[in-house]
Amino acid sequence: MSAEESLKRAEELLDRLERTRAELEKVSESENPEAAIEVLTELAEIAKEVEAELTRARREAETEGG
């Protein structure tokens, strides 16, 4: 996967992160702690995926440029 592809994937994940964050806002208004925990878990998983894609993109950029 090229650095550009990794960055595109990271952008897609960031979009997903934003949608999930908005879902958390809605869930928090419903005062449903179980649902909030599920959404927070999903947010944490997405954040890990974003970090992995950015790391991959950085490595690819170094390899392509170096």
N, C-alpha and C positions, 0 to 999 in steps of 0.2 A: 504494500500500500504506500502510495507516495505521500509526501508531506501535505500536499494540497488535498488529497482525499481524506487524510486524517483530520485536517482542519475543518473540512466540510462535515465530516461525521461529528466532530466536537460541536459545531454550530447546531446541527440537528439535535444533539443531546441537550444543548443549552436551551433550545426551544422547548424540548420536552420538560426540562427542569422548570422553566417558567410556567408551563401549563400545570405542572404538578404543584408548584408553589401556590398558584391561584386556587387549586383544588383544596390545599391546606387551609387557605383563608376561609373558604366556604365551610369546610368541616369544623373549623374552630368556632364558627358562629353557631353551629348546631350543638355544640357542647357534647360531642361524642368522642370520648378519649380513645376508644379502641380504633375508630376510624382515623383519628389524628396520628396515632402511633403507626398505623399502616402507611399513611401518606409520608410521614417522616422517614420511615424505613425506605420507602421508594426514593425519596429525595436523596438520602445517603448513598443508595446504590447508583443513582444517576450521576451524582457528584464524583464517585469513584471512576465511573466510565469516562466522564469528561476529563478527569485528571490523566487517565491512561491514554486517551486519544491525544491530549496535548503533549504528553511525554513522547509518544510515538512520533508525532509530527515534528517535535524538536529534534529527535534522533534522525529522522529522515532528512530534515533540512540540513543538518550537519553533514550527513553522508552525501547528499546531493551537492552541497556547496563546497565540500571539503576535500 
